[in-house]
Each structure stands twice: as structure tokens, then as C-alpha cells.
Amino acid sequence: MDGGTPVPGEPPQAWSAGHRDDILVEAARRTVRELQASSVAVYLRVPGEPMLGAAVAAVEPLGIGLLERLSINDEIYPSAAAYRTGLPQVAHSIDILGKHPEFSVLAPYPLTIASAPLEAEGKRFGTISAFWPGIFREIGSGALDQLAAVGRGVAQELVPLAAAGVSMEAGAVPLVAPMEVAASRSGENAVREAEAAPYLYHVQQLALRLPAAVSLEEVVQEVTRRVLAGFKARAIVVTALENGRLRVVGSSGCSQGFLRRLASTSAVSGMPEEAAMAEKRQVFVRSGDARTHDRVEPQAAEREGEYAWVVSPLLAGTRLFGTCSIAFAAGDVHFAAERAALSALVPLLGQAFERIRTQDASRALARKLQQTLLPRMLPDIPGIACTSRYVPTGGGLELGGDWYDLIRLPTGGVTAVIGDVQGHSTAATVVMGQLRSAVRAYATDGLAPGALLRRTNRLLTELNTDLFATCCCAWLDPETGRMRVATAGHPIPFIREDAGTYIDPRPDVGPPLGVDGDYEYTDVGVRLEPGALVTFYTDGFLGAGTGHGISPEVIDAALEASHGQLEDIGDEVVKRAAFLPRAADDAALLLLRYEEPSARARHYVRHLEIPRRDLQGVRRARHLVREWLDDWELGAVDDEAQLLLSEIVTNALVHADSEVDLRVRRYPDCLRVEVRDSDPHPAINVGRPGEDQAESGRGMMIVAALASAWGNSPNGRGKTVWFELPLAGTPQAR
């Protein structure tokens, strides 16, 4: 303990959280002895939340059935009821399991729990709870009165500490104190068992929590909290072995120099981590060893002196996943209990790494399959600007059935389609691919939206998949702005005119595809004026009854925030459409803006496709851009446009390793250049001046310095990197 119990004459300003914890630990231990309980926990308020958190626990080596966080409004757990009512409460584990099934893991044996409030002088700080094995144990009124008296006595001692400003809130991890060894059990083994109890408790808690973690970072965050607070460690660093190199996943208390050395090379020669990995065993490095020099933060080294380190390889079977290195201040620990607990902790960590690596690989494979069935790039169609977004489900390894497409027709028109196959499975994804291929074929044959849905419906019915799909299909003539819409159980697109009003085409919303093979879908017509924005989306953006999702208000706000740029509109719509957590459903978005009749659009929108790895395409792009700017009488921006275009086209060819789609648009106030590729990873971010930058990083620094605006936006299966240059005489230029 840091503070010791407050003593008469000691000034209140010297009191600390250590004094509070000493009071709570002593009360918990005394209650265990006097009530013959197996364990006792003290709960305090959680900062900023209507929750109680375990602040202190006195435990036996086997631990207790302790919920570390619970809502004050919980109706079952006695600590919450005692806090709300101010009266002692009793509950049995069979009652608790109905609402807290996880309690069976925390306490795999029957328990009886009694709780009393910590209340004195009108202040209620929390509760004290005692635990006894046995579901049929009766807690008499005498025991409850005694527990209530302990609660009042503890609260009375806390009142002056609270008045002096000492926190009365629970920390992230409870302070776990071992029970004192009884005289009848005195001996070295009994002492060691008691000393090990807090560490075993935290290992048990990690064993319960790590299987729920979904990322390496989440695993390390939970382990770091437990090790620093529960093991009284001073520093920790966890690494993952990736492609023969160590990557620091998380750390606390370590010096930056040590972290750089750890991650700077695949051969960490002379470091304890190398020995732990090579020999696949725990390495103990005593304080004063030259290998521990400069590993902790300088301030901590000055304050506490030497440190000893326990370095462990992270193993699952014989497979090596990384390392875990933990430092302890040499002067206050003998390491017996800590090293024993670490021997149990490290396998848990290795197994968590193995599970997440396996899930990540499976998830990446599933996502790759799904992305392969989506358009690589949306086509360039004069008179129509387009972009798309796809937000995958976060539900583990499940696949989604959402798709979209934009199909250039031989007649000069365009067909837009968006759909959603029922379910989240490989079967749904396969059916999605079949439907997308069929729709492309039917659209190219010249079928109108209604007829296209009728034929696709018959196809899905004949496939006998037992799956159905919703689908919305629209045909648009860029020359005239005429549009026809049909839908099969799918949300109707929002059509927003440039003036801000919305058009409702009111199509007949037929049943989903695959439900009624004979249904006659029909389409309705509407005429678009230049500037109209059409928003197609799947029900992942509906919010599933939450009242949120894509709406005219969301679209209007996205337009205002993006200043009308279509790529930014897509980003803003996704950000503002508050759909349910990604585990609920995937979501697709397709935006079309009818800009003008295509004959006029061809003059102000130019397009070039560059094959994969064709670095000579950069020269062709520069030459064509010069011609296009001369045609538009924009020679004043020629030098900047060619320089920036060269940087992002080269970046796409070299780093994305895909074909490149270049589009240059002339607007009244700016020139916009868009480079699309099939790599979903953003272009390298701009670093701070003076930092080392790769060549591509320097290129993006040039773009950021010279362009009036630039950015990365998802598009199809890849991304669009764009920049804008203001034109002379416009407000931007001035």
C-alpha cells in the first residue's frame, strides 16, 4: 500500500488513494474472518458512468465469482440493489445466472452473496459484498447486520478522505489482496499460496476476457491493464512476429529507444527477446544486467533505479507468435509468485494471438472473395459522375450479399443496379455473383428495368437456392436525362434535384427476387435536370428500425459538408448514416450525379486508361493533359497539373500495381484530376516536415503543397486519389 491508514495528527493534505485502499483492504479481510466468507469485494462508483466497479477484493487462491463492472440499475446483482436502496441485500448464483450467464464462468460453483451499502453522514460511496460457497446457505439477520455495520464503519472512515479530495471512484482493475495466513496453516507453502492469489485472480480474469477480443491490439490492451495494475509491473511490451520481424503491438512504460531497437531489425542480436524466441523458453534478466539498460522511460529509471525483466515467447503449441516482456522494480519483489502467474498468462496470450491470426486470415480471404465479385472500377460515362462505397459486415467471418454495378450500354445509355442477397454466407455471396453477371448480360441486351427484373427473378427461382434477393434497377439516358426505375423489394433511390427538392418516382415495389417466379415487375419514368443526385443504397444503411440511416436530411448535410464534390459526398453519407454496428449487416452505396447532356460533358470531361505496370502511361497522360488544357484554354495551370498528375499516376502504377483510370474534369472554378486504381489502401499519408519519407510520401507532400484540395476516397474495389487546382479569376485563385 502506498499510504497507510490515516493516523491522528496527520494533515489531510497528505492523505491519498493509498490510505483509502488500506481502509478497504482491512475491512475486506476483517469481514472474511468475522463472517467466515470465502472472499469479499468492495465496490465504488465508476467515473462518468452509472456503474459500480470493484475497487478492492480480498480473495482465496481459487478466486471469487466477481463481476468487476455492473450497472447501478441491475435488478439481480445484490451490490447494485444495496447501492440503490441503502439496505443489505442477498442473492444466490442461480438467481444471478438468469441475467448474467457469464457468471457461470466467473464462479463455476454455487455461491451466496450478501451486500451492504457504504453509507455515513448522508454520503453513499458504494457497497461491500461477501461471498460464500453453497447455493442453499442461509444468511441470517445477524450476519446481515454485521455486514451493514462494517459498511457504515468503512464509510465513516472514508468521509474525511473524500472531504480532503481523495478519489472515491473505482480504478480500471481492482486491487486484489491475498488473505492473511492463519496460524494453523503457517508454513512456506501456505505463504506462497496466499501471495499467488492476486496473480491467479488476474490470470483467471484474462482467461475469461481474451477469447472475446477481436484484434491483437485489444488483447494487448487488456493484458497491459491487468499486468501493470494487478502484477505491480512497471513496464510491458508485447510484439508480434510478422514476416521474420517483430512488430510492437502495444507497450507501456518503455523508452522509445528500446521500442525502436526492438522493431528495427529481424535479428535482435543480444536482446533477451532473441534468446526467448530462439530457445522457446522464459528468460529472466536480473537488474543490473547490461541488457536491461535504457529499456524503461528515463523518468521511471531515475525514480526507481534498476529493473528486472521477465521475457517470454508467445507460443501456441510449437508455433511462435511474438514476445511479451515485463519489467518489475528490483527492490520490491522476489518474482516467485509473479513468474508462476506469468507461466499461466503467457500461453493464454499465445493462444489469443493464434486465434486472431487465424480469424484475420479467414476474414481477409472472405473479404477478397466478396470484393472480387464487386466492380473493380465504375465506368467513365460522359454526362454522369459516379462513385460507390461498400462497408463490409463486422460479424466475424461472415460474408455479405450486397452488390452494385454501373453498366455502359451499347445504345449510349447506362443501367445502374444495386441489390442484397438474403443472409451472410458463402452461398449468399455466390448467388450475388450469379445475379450480378445475369443483370449485366440482360442490361447489355437492352432490357428495360422492369423486364430485366422479371428475367432475373425467373433465373433466381430456377436456381433453387432457397435464397431471395432485393434489387433496384434504373436506366438513364445521358443525352436527355430520361430515367426509368424498377424495384424488387428494395429501397427506392433518393433523387435530389439541384435546387434541393426531392423527386419520388413512385415505382411499383414488387416482391424480392426469388419469391414469386411469375411476378410482372414494371418500371416508371422520371426526367432529371443537370445537377440531380441519385442515391442508391442497401438496407445496411437503414438502421434496422433505429430511426437512423440514409435520409434526405443526411444527404443534404453531406452535400453541404462536401461542397458538392461527389467523392466527398460519398464519404459524408457513410459517416452520417448511423446504421447499426457493422456486425448487423454489410452496406452498399451507389451515387450518380447527372451533370449535363453527354455531348457537352464530353468536352469538359476527359478520360484515359493506363494498363497495369505501363510506366510509359505517365508520359502519355502528361501529353494528353497538355492537349486537354490547351483545348480548354487553361494553359496557366498546365505545369502544376502535369507535376501533380505525374506523382499520383506513378504512385498508383508502382504501389497499387493495377491498371489506372485517369479522369480530368473542368469545372467553372477549378480543375479536378481523379486517378482510380484497384488497391483499396489509401495513398501514403503526408508526414511532418523533417521526417524520413519514402519517394511516394514526398510525392504526396508535393500534391498537398500545390493543390487547393486533395484526398483519398474508396471507389469500387479500389480507391480514387484526386486533387483540385483553382482556375484564374475564381475566388479560390484570388
JODAMO-V601826 format. One record per residue. SS is DSSP state (A for helix, B for strand, O for the rest). PHI is phi in radians with two decimals (999 if undefined). D_CENTER is the distance of its C-alpha to the mean C-alpha in Angstrom with 1 decimal. Layout:
ss	phi	d_center
SS	PHI	D_CENTER
SS	PHI	D_CENTER
This chain:
ss	phi	d_center
O	999	36.8
O	-1.56	36.8
O	-1.93	39.2
O	1.44	41.7
O	-1.19	43.2
O	-0.98	44.6
O	-2.04	48.3
O	-0.97	51.1
O	1.59	51.7
O	-1.30	48.2
O	-1.15	47.0
A	-0.99	44.0
A	-1.14	42.3
A	-1.54	42.1
O	-1.24	40.1
O	-2.54	36.5
A	-1.08	33.6
A	-1.10	35.5
A	-1.06	38.5
A	-1.05	36.3
A	-1.13	34.8
A	-1.08	38.3
A	-1.08	39.5
A	-1.19	36.8
A	-1.12	37.2
A	-1.08	40.9
A	-1.16	40.7
A	-1.14	38.4
A	-1.13	40.7
A	-1.13	43.8
A	-1.17	42.5
A	-1.03	41.8
A	-1.17	45.4
A	-1.29	47.2
A	-1.73	45.5
O	0.92	45.2
O	-1.44	41.5
O	-1.40	39.3
B	-2.74	36.6
B	-2.45	35.8
B	-2.23	32.7
B	-2.01	32.6
B	-1.83	29.9
B	-2.21	29.4
B	-1.17	27.3
O	-1.56	23.6
O	-1.06	23.4
O	1.34	22.3
O	-2.39	21.6
O	-1.41	24.2
B	-2.35	23.7
B	-1.88	25.8
B	-2.22	24.7
B	-1.19	26.8
B	-1.67	28.3
B	-2.51	31.0
B	-2.49	32.0
B	-1.85	35.3
B	-2.25	34.8
O	-1.48	36.9
O	-0.96	35.8
O	-1.40	34.5
O	1.42	32.1
O	-2.41	31.8
O	-1.48	29.9
O	-2.07	27.8
O	-1.43	24.9
O	-1.32	23.5
B	-2.34	21.9
B	-2.59	23.6
B	-1.20	24.1
O	-1.05	27.4
O	-1.57	28.1
O	-1.05	27.7
O	-1.58	30.9
O	-1.93	31.4
O	-1.19	30.6
A	-1.14	33.7
A	-1.08	32.2
A	-1.15	30.6
A	-1.12	33.9
A	-1.14	35.9
A	-1.17	34.0
A	-1.19	34.4
A	-1.59	38.0
O	1.34	39.3
O	-2.16	41.1
O	-1.08	40.8
B	-2.39	38.9
B	-2.30	39.0
B	-2.59	36.8
B	-1.89	36.9
A	-1.06	34.0
A	-1.13	35.0
A	-1.26	34.4
A	-1.22	31.0
A	-1.07	29.8
O	-1.04	30.1
O	-1.79	27.2
O	-2.14	25.4
O	-1.07	25.6
O	-1.15	23.5
A	-1.13	26.5
A	-1.17	28.4
A	-1.45	26.3
A	-1.15	26.7
O	-2.41	30.4
O	-1.36	31.8
O	-2.52	35.2
O	-1.09	36.7
B	-2.38	36.4
B	-2.09	38.1
B	-2.19	36.5
B	-2.13	38.4
B	-2.34	36.9
B	-2.44	38.7
B	-1.29	37.7
B	-1.66	38.0
B	-2.48	40.2
B	-2.81	43.0
O	0.91	44.7
O	1.33	42.6
B	-1.99	39.3
B	-1.97	36.8
B	-1.61	34.4
B	2.95	32.9
B	-2.52	34.3
B	-2.14	35.7
B	-2.20	35.2
B	-1.97	37.4
B	-2.14	36.8
B	-2.26	39.5
B	-1.14	39.4
O	1.94	41.1
O	-1.35	40.4
O	-1.74	44.0
O	-1.22	44.5
O	-1.67	46.1
O	-1.76	45.3
O	-1.27	48.5
A	-1.12	49.1
A	-1.12	50.3
A	-1.15	47.0
A	-1.15	45.1
A	-1.10	47.4
A	-1.16	47.1
A	-1.14	43.2
A	-1.13	43.5
A	-1.16	46.0
A	-1.07	43.6
A	-1.05	40.9
A	-1.15	43.4
A	-1.14	44.6
A	-1.10	41.2
A	-1.05	40.4
A	-1.08	43.8
A	-1.28	42.9
A	-1.40	39.5
A	-0.96	41.2
A	-1.17	42.7
A	-1.15	39.5
A	-1.11	37.5
A	-1.14	40.3
O	-1.48	40.0
O	1.67	36.3
O	-1.24	34.9
O	-1.10	31.4
O	-1.96	31.6
B	-2.03	27.8
O	-1.30	26.0
O	-1.44	24.0
O	-1.19	20.6
O	-2.31	22.7
O	-1.22	26.2
B	-1.40	29.3
B	-1.80	30.8
B	-1.94	34.6
B	-1.26	36.7
O	-1.27	39.8
O	-1.22	43.1
O	-1.34	45.3
O	-1.20	48.3
A	-1.03	51.7
A	-1.19	52.4
A	-1.96	49.4
O	-1.06	50.0
O	2.57	49.5
A	-1.08	47.2
A	-1.14	45.2
A	-1.12	44.7
A	-1.10	43.5
A	-1.12	41.0
A	-1.06	39.6
A	-1.11	39.2
A	-1.12	37.6
A	-1.38	35.1
A	-0.96	34.1
A	-1.05	31.3
A	-1.21	29.7
A	-1.12	30.0
A	-1.03	28.4
A	-1.21	25.2
A	-1.10	25.2
A	-1.07	25.5
A	-1.11	22.6
A	-1.14	20.4
A	-1.07	21.9
A	-1.39	20.7
A	-1.63	17.1
A	-1.09	16.1
A	-1.08	16.5
A	-1.54	13.6
O	-1.22	11.1
O	-1.97	8.8
O	-2.57	8.6
A	-1.06	11.6
A	-1.10	10.2
A	-1.17	9.5
A	-1.05	13.0
A	-1.16	14.6
A	-1.07	13.5
A	-1.18	15.1
A	-1.12	18.1
A	-1.06	18.6
A	-1.02	19.0
A	-1.18	21.4
A	-1.19	23.4
A	-1.19	24.0
A	-1.50	24.9
A	-1.44	26.4
O	-1.69	28.0
O	0.98	29.1
O	-1.33	27.9
O	-1.80	28.1
B	-2.76	25.6
B	-2.68	23.2
B	-2.50	21.6
B	-2.09	19.7
B	-2.09	19.9
B	-2.03	19.1
B	-1.53	21.9
B	-2.32	21.1
O	0.94	24.1
O	1.38	26.5
B	-2.15	24.7
B	-1.63	22.8
B	-1.98	19.4
B	-1.27	18.6
B	-1.49	15.2
B	-2.93	15.9
B	-2.73	19.1
B	-2.68	21.0
O	1.40	24.6
B	-1.67	25.3
O	-1.31	27.2
A	-1.13	25.8
A	-1.07	28.8
A	-1.10	28.1
A	-1.11	24.5
A	-1.15	25.8
A	-1.12	28.6
A	-1.14	26.3
A	-1.81	24.2
A	-1.45	27.0
O	-2.60	28.8
O	-1.33	28.7
O	-1.91	31.9
O	-1.46	31.3
O	-1.06	35.0
O	1.47	36.4
O	-1.59	33.1
A	-1.01	32.7
A	-1.07	29.5
A	-1.11	31.7
A	-1.11	34.1
A	-1.10	31.6
A	-1.27	30.1
A	-1.13	33.6
A	-1.68	35.2
O	0.91	32.2
O	-2.62	33.2
O	-1.26	32.3
B	-1.99	33.9
B	-1.85	35.3
B	-1.95	36.1
O	-1.27	38.5
O	-1.09	38.6
O	1.59	40.8
O	-1.12	39.9
A	-1.03	39.6
A	-1.27	36.3
A	-1.63	34.7
O	-1.16	35.8
O	1.09	33.3
O	-1.69	30.2
B	-1.81	29.4
O	-1.04	29.0
A	-0.96	32.6
A	-1.12	32.8
A	-1.18	32.0
A	-1.11	34.6
A	-1.17	37.2
A	-1.39	36.6
A	-2.05	36.6
O	1.43	38.2
O	-1.31	37.8
B	-2.24	34.8
B	-1.89	34.8
B	-2.17	31.9
B	-1.97	30.9
B	-1.98	29.3
B	-2.19	28.0
B	-1.35	27.0
B	-1.63	24.0
B	-2.12	25.8
B	-2.23	25.3
O	1.22	29.0
O	-1.80	30.3
B	-1.43	27.1
B	-1.74	25.9
B	-2.03	22.2
B	2.74	22.5
B	-2.45	23.9
B	-2.32	23.5
B	-2.08	25.8
B	-2.25	26.7
B	-1.91	29.4
B	-2.20	31.8
B	-1.12	34.4
A	-1.14	37.6
A	-1.44	39.9
A	-2.14	38.3
O	-2.71	37.4
O	-1.85	39.2
O	1.36	36.1
A	-1.09	37.7
A	-1.19	35.3
A	-1.10	32.2
A	-1.18	32.9
A	-1.13	33.6
A	-1.18	30.3
A	-1.10	28.5
A	-1.09	30.3
A	-1.54	28.5
A	-1.25	25.1
A	-1.05	24.9
A	-1.04	25.2
A	-1.06	22.4
A	-1.15	20.2
A	-1.09	21.6
A	-1.15	21.2
A	-1.12	17.4
A	-1.08	17.2
A	-1.09	19.4
A	-1.07	17.5
A	-1.22	14.1
A	-1.06	16.1
A	-1.13	17.9
A	-1.14	15.0
A	-1.08	13.4
A	-1.13	17.0
A	-1.16	17.6
A	-1.15	14.4
A	-1.13	15.4
A	-1.14	18.9
A	-1.11	18.1
A	-1.16	16.2
A	-1.10	19.2
A	-1.04	21.6
A	-1.18	20.2
A	-1.13	20.0
A	-1.10	23.6
O	-1.51	24.8
O	-1.68	23.6
O	-1.05	25.8
O	-1.16	25.5
O	-2.54	26.7
O	-1.40	28.1
O	-1.23	31.9
O	-1.55	33.7
B	-2.18	36.0
O	-0.96	38.4
O	1.64	38.2
B	-2.32	34.6
B	-1.69	31.4
B	-2.51	28.3
B	-2.74	24.6
B	-2.53	21.9
B	-2.47	18.2
B	-2.33	16.4
B	-1.95	12.9
O	-1.25	12.5
O	-1.11	12.0
O	-1.70	9.0
O	-1.43	11.9
O	1.13	12.4
O	-1.67	15.2
O	-1.23	16.6
O	-1.75	17.9
O	-1.84	18.5
O	-2.01	21.9
B	-1.35	21.2
B	-2.61	23.3
B	-2.62	25.2
B	-2.82	28.1
B	-2.36	30.6
B	-2.05	34.0
B	-1.33	36.8
O	-1.74	40.1
O	-1.03	43.5
O	-1.36	45.0
O	1.78	42.9
O	-1.48	40.6
B	-2.54	37.0
B	-1.97	35.2
B	-1.87	31.7
B	-2.44	30.0
B	-2.52	26.8
B	-2.72	26.2
B	-2.61	24.3
B	-1.46	25.5
O	-1.00	25.3
O	1.60	22.9
O	-2.29	20.1
O	-2.86	22.0
A	-1.08	23.7
A	-1.06	26.7
A	-1.10	25.0
A	-1.18	23.8
A	-1.12	27.4
A	-1.09	29.0
A	-1.00	26.8
A	-1.10	28.1
A	-1.14	31.6
A	-1.15	31.5
A	-1.08	30.2
A	-1.10	33.1
A	-1.14	35.6
A	-1.09	34.6
A	-1.05	35.1
A	-1.15	38.5
A	-1.16	39.7
A	-1.14	38.6
A	-1.14	40.4
O	-1.25	43.5
O	1.66	43.6
O	-1.23	42.7
O	-1.25	41.9
A	-0.95	38.7
A	-1.09	40.5
A	-1.13	42.3
A	-1.08	39.2
A	-1.18	37.4
A	-1.08	40.6
A	-1.22	40.8
A	-1.13	37.1
A	-1.09	37.5
A	-1.11	40.5
A	-1.07	38.7
A	-1.11	35.8
A	-1.10	38.4
A	-1.29	40.4
A	-1.24	37.5
O	0.93	37.5
O	-1.57	33.8
O	1.14	33.6
O	-1.95	30.6
O	-2.12	30.8
B	-2.54	29.0
B	-1.63	28.9
B	-2.75	29.8
B	-2.16	30.9
B	-2.27	33.3
B	-2.44	34.9
B	-1.96	37.7
B	-2.37	38.3
O	-1.73	41.4
O	-1.15	40.6
O	-1.28	44.3
O	-2.05	44.8
O	1.45	41.5
B	-1.24	42.4
B	-2.46	39.6
B	-2.21	39.7
B	-2.26	36.9
B	-2.43	36.6
B	-2.49	33.9
B	-2.02	33.6
O	1.20	31.7
O	-1.89	29.0
O	-0.97	28.1
O	-1.30	30.7
O	-1.15	29.5
B	-1.46	29.7
B	-2.04	32.6
B	-1.88	32.8
O	-1.32	36.0
O	-1.06	36.2
O	-1.32	37.9
O	1.86	35.0
O	-1.49	36.5
B	-1.98	35.0
B	-1.79	36.9
O	-1.89	36.7
O	-1.23	38.2
O	0.90	38.6
O	-1.31	38.5
O	-1.29	39.4
B	-1.47	36.1
B	-1.36	37.2
O	-1.21	35.7
O	-1.01	32.8
B	-1.10	34.0
O	1.63	35.4
O	-1.58	36.6
O	-2.28	40.1
O	-1.13	41.4
O	-1.81	44.3
O	-1.17	42.5
O	-1.74	43.8
O	-1.31	40.9
O	-2.17	42.2
O	-2.17	40.9
B	-2.17	41.7
B	-1.85	42.3
B	-2.66	41.2
B	-1.96	42.0
O	-1.73	39.6
O	-1.73	40.7
O	-0.91	39.3
O	1.73	36.0
B	-1.18	34.9
B	-2.00	31.1
B	-1.94	30.2
B	-1.99	26.7
B	-1.68	26.1
B	-2.73	22.9
O	-1.78	21.9
A	-1.29	21.4
A	-1.10	17.6
A	-1.66	18.2
O	-1.46	20.7
O	1.46	18.6
O	0.82	20.7
O	1.48	23.2
O	-1.44	21.1
O	1.53	23.2
O	-1.96	20.5
O	2.23	19.8
O	-1.24	21.8
O	-2.71	25.1
A	-0.96	27.9
A	-1.13	26.6
A	-1.13	23.2
A	-1.13	25.0
A	-1.07	27.5
A	-1.14	25.0
A	-1.14	23.2
A	-1.10	26.6
A	-1.15	27.6
A	-1.25	24.5
A	-1.72	24.8
O	0.98	28.6
O	1.48	29.2
O	-1.35	27.5
A	-1.10	26.2
A	-1.06	23.2
A	-1.19	22.1
A	-1.05	22.9
A	-1.03	20.5
A	-1.08	17.6
A	-1.20	18.7
A	-1.10	19.1
A	-1.07	15.6
A	-1.17	14.4
A	-1.58	17.1
O	-1.34	17.2
O	-1.43	15.4
O	-1.28	15.1
O	-1.12	13.8
O	-0.89	10.3
O	-1.08	9.8
O	-1.14	11.2
O	-1.30	14.3
O	-2.94	15.4
O	-1.44	15.0
B	-2.59	16.5
B	-2.23	19.0
B	-2.41	20.8
B	-2.29	24.1
B	-1.97	25.9
B	-2.15	29.6
B	-2.13	31.8
B	-1.43	35.5
O	-1.57	36.9
O	-3.11	40.6
O	-0.95	43.1
A	-1.10	42.3
A	-1.07	45.6
A	-1.27	44.7
A	-1.12	41.1
A	-1.05	42.3
A	-1.30	44.0
A	-1.91	41.0
B	-2.29	38.3
B	-2.11	38.7
B	-2.51	36.9
B	-2.54	37.0
B	-1.86	35.5
B	-2.05	35.4
O	-1.12	35.3
O	-1.01	32.9
O	1.14	34.1
O	-1.58	36.9
O	-1.18	37.0
A	-1.18	40.3
A	-1.11	38.3
A	-1.12	37.4
A	-1.11	41.2
A	-1.08	41.6
A	-1.11	38.8
A	-1.08	40.4
A	-1.10	43.8
A	-1.17	42.7
A	-1.05	40.9
A	-1.06	44.1
A	-1.11	46.0
A	-1.12	43.7
A	-1.18	43.8
A	-1.09	47.6
A	-1.10	47.8
O	-1.62	45.8
O	1.02	47.9
O	-2.12	44.8
A	-1.06	46.2
A	-1.14	45.2
A	-1.87	41.6
A	-1.07	42.4
A	-1.08	41.9
A	-1.11	38.4
A	-1.09	37.3
A	-1.17	38.5
A	-1.10	37.0
A	-1.21	33.5
A	-1.06	33.7
A	-1.03	34.8
A	-1.11	31.8
A	-1.39	29.1
A	-1.19	31.1
A	-1.08	31.7
A	-1.01	28.1
A	-1.17	27.2
A	-1.17	30.1
A	-1.41	29.5
A	-1.62	25.7
A	-1.41	24.6
O	0.91	27.7
O	-2.52	28.2
O	-1.15	30.7
B	-2.17	30.4
B	-1.99	31.1
B	-1.82	32.6
B	-2.30	33.3
B	-2.11	35.2
B	-2.11	35.7
B	-1.82	38.4
O	-1.86	37.8
O	-1.00	40.4
O	-1.94	38.6
B	-2.74	36.5
B	-1.85	36.1
B	-2.06	32.7
B	-2.02	31.9
B	-2.14	29.1
B	-2.11	28.4
B	-1.87	26.4
B	-2.45	25.4
O	-1.79	23.6
O	-1.71	21.1
O	-1.28	17.6
O	-1.28	16.7
O	-1.08	17.5
O	-1.06	20.8
O	-1.01	20.9
O	-1.18	20.1
O	-1.35	23.1
O	-1.58	23.6
O	-1.39	25.8
O	-0.97	29.5
O	1.67	31.0
O	-1.43	28.1
O	-1.11	28.7
O	-2.25	27.5
O	-1.18	27.8
A	-1.02	30.2
A	-1.13	27.5
A	-1.12	26.0
A	-1.12	29.4
A	-1.05	29.8
A	-1.24	26.8
A	-1.13	28.2
A	-1.10	31.4
A	-1.04	29.7
A	-1.11	28.1
A	-1.33	31.5
A	-1.73	33.7
O	-1.40	31.8
O	-1.30	31.7
B	-2.79	28.1
B	-2.74	25.8
B	-3.10	22.2
B	-2.01	20.0
B	-2.43	19.2
B	-1.07	18.1
B	-2.74	21.3
O	1.04	22.1
O	-1.55	20.7
B	-2.09	20.8
B	-2.55	20.7
B	-2.09	23.3
B	-1.81	24.1
B	-2.32	26.6
B	-2.57	28.9
B	-2.24	31.6
B	-2.16	35.0
B	-1.21	37.1
O	-1.69	40.5
O	-0.97	43.7
O	1.53	44.9
O	-1.61	41.6
O	-0.98	40.1
O	-1.11	37.3
O	-1.15	40.0
O	-1.24	42.0
